[in-house]
């Protein structure tokens, strides 16, 4: 059996974050894909809080600016 070692990097952003008019998670995924990273997953949070306060606003069942995480995995060089 061959053992494979992986590295994981987590980036935390918010759903409404943009760069040059594009959603940040889309820009990051495009960059990672072009960089030939092994894999990445975007996770959408239901709710959260941090130093700057709550991450969501609830309006009659609608959540705005939810927290997001992007997990990036890459094979470890040995």
Secondary structure, 3 states (H helix, E strand, C coil): CCCCCEEEEEEEEECCCEECCEEHHHHHHHHHHHCCCCEEEEEECCCCEECCEECCEEECCEEECCEEEEEEEEECCC
